[in-house]
Amino acid sequence: MKPNRDYVVGMDEHVRKARNIERVGSSKLFAEPPVRFNGRTTLRSDTYVGAFTSFARDCEVQDARVGRYCEIAPGVLLGATGHPLDWLSVNSFQYKKASWGWHPSAAESEVIDPEAGGRASFRGTTAVIGNDVWIGANVVVLSGVTVGDGAVIAAGSVVTKDVPPYAIVGGAPAKSIKSRVSDSLRDELLELRWWRFSPNQLRGIRYDDPVAAVAALRPLVDELEPYEPGFIEIVKQKPTAPRRQRRFGRD
């Protein structure tokens, strides 16, 4: 999925509170407008976020892609990468010069490429968060995990393996609690993929009655044009200069 580089912005008409985004190194953000960052969110790799997704405060994305209509609660860590368990040490001095090379005691150190020779990296692969996913407060989703569409992850969970669509999971490690909907309704929702459309296009749908919503959507989906704004790069905003206060003296 290629970003639309003809439309590079970072303004509030596409991303609310973009000033809360903190990028580490050369990390970039590509988003389908609109998205929201309601508190500080740290990005440690190039990150893709789908439309109508909202991040709360103190979140971190180490290596993940996030779908549409997701709600990410405070303190969530997505795509948590690993450390070497079969090397001399678990410390990053072995493979990341920037960690300690700034100090004279490590300036002459040498590092090893974790992926040298095509070997599998201990850092894992990108985590994939589906559409319409609710991730509760202080959840950790490990690298390489896929969270299915419509899933819910209970607060404080550690997700170590894939989560099926519309499953509710919780715990450390996270385990299945129950399904959000019946199996038949789940299959219909996955087939309709309602998240392809914008809220404007979903006007008149009974959101509070999923069965009625599916019945109303079924004849419409073939007629509706999916909402596809494309991914745009949200560039780092320059800090605004503080406004100078005018002082009024006596004449």
Disulfide bonds with the S-S distance in Angstrom:
none
